[in-house]
Amino acid sequence: MGEAKRRKEALGEAYGQEKGSWLKKEQLLWIQKWVTRGTWVGIGLLVVIWVIVRFIGPSLGWWQLAAN
């Protein structure tokens, strides 16, 4: 007898069903949505800070960038 058949006999009605998890599918999708949104916010902030440091700060005389 194969392993799948043994497992099916051992589990009975529970065979093929998902095991109980402490997080439900809706909760996982909510977490994924907010992590993705937070990542894009972080990327946007990184770009804004880079533009300020590279272009705006030196043009307003706040600091000077070293020449290569």
C-alpha positions as CSV (number, residue, x, y, z in Angstrom):
1,M,0.0,0.0,0.0
2,G,1.3,3.5,-0.9
3,E,2.0,6.3,1.5
4,A,-1.0,8.3,0.2
5,K,-3.4,5.5,0.9
6,R,-2.0,5.0,4.4
7,R,-2.3,8.7,5.1
8,K,-5.9,8.7,3.7
9,E,-6.9,5.8,6.0
10,A,-5.2,7.4,9.0
11,L,-6.8,10.8,8.6
12,G,-10.2,9.7,7.4
13,E,-12.5,12.8,6.8
14,A,-9.6,15.3,7.4
15,Y,-7.6,13.9,4.4
16,G,-6.9,16.6,1.8
17,Q,-8.1,19.5,4.0
18,E,-5.9,22.3,5.1
19,K,-4.4,22.0,8.6
20,G,-5.5,24.7,11.1
21,S,-3.3,27.7,11.0
22,W,-3.1,30.6,13.4
23,L,-3.5,33.0,10.5
24,K,-6.4,32.8,8.1
25,K,-6.2,33.5,4.4
26,E,-7.9,36.9,4.7
27,Q,-5.4,37.9,7.4
28,L,-2.5,36.9,5.2
29,L,-3.8,38.9,2.3
30,W,-4.3,41.9,4.5
31,I,-0.7,41.6,5.8
32,Q,0.6,41.2,2.2
33,K,-1.3,44.3,1.1
34,W,0.1,46.5,3.9
35,V,3.7,45.2,3.5
36,T,3.5,45.9,-0.2
37,R,2.1,49.4,0.4
38,G,4.8,50.1,3.1
39,T,7.5,49.0,0.7
40,W,6.3,51.4,-2.0
41,V,6.2,54.2,0.6
42,G,9.7,53.4,1.6
43,I,10.9,53.4,-2.0
44,G,9.2,56.8,-2.5
45,L,10.8,58.3,0.6
46,L,14.2,57.0,-0.5
47,V,13.8,58.7,-3.9
48,V,12.7,62.0,-2.3
49,I,15.6,62.0,0.2
50,W,18.0,61.2,-2.7
51,V,16.7,64.1,-4.7
52,I,17.0,66.5,-1.7
53,V,20.6,65.4,-0.9
54,R,21.8,65.3,-4.5
55,F,20.0,68.3,-6.1
56,I,18.0,70.5,-3.7
57,G,20.5,70.8,-0.8
58,P,23.5,71.9,-3.0
59,S,21.4,74.3,-5.1
60,L,20.1,76.1,-2.0
61,G,23.7,76.2,-0.5
62,W,22.9,73.9,2.4
63,W,26.0,71.8,1.7
64,Q,28.4,71.0,-1.1
65,L,29.0,67.7,-2.7
66,A,32.6,66.6,-3.2
67,A,33.8,66.6,-6.8
68,N,35.1,63.3,-8.2
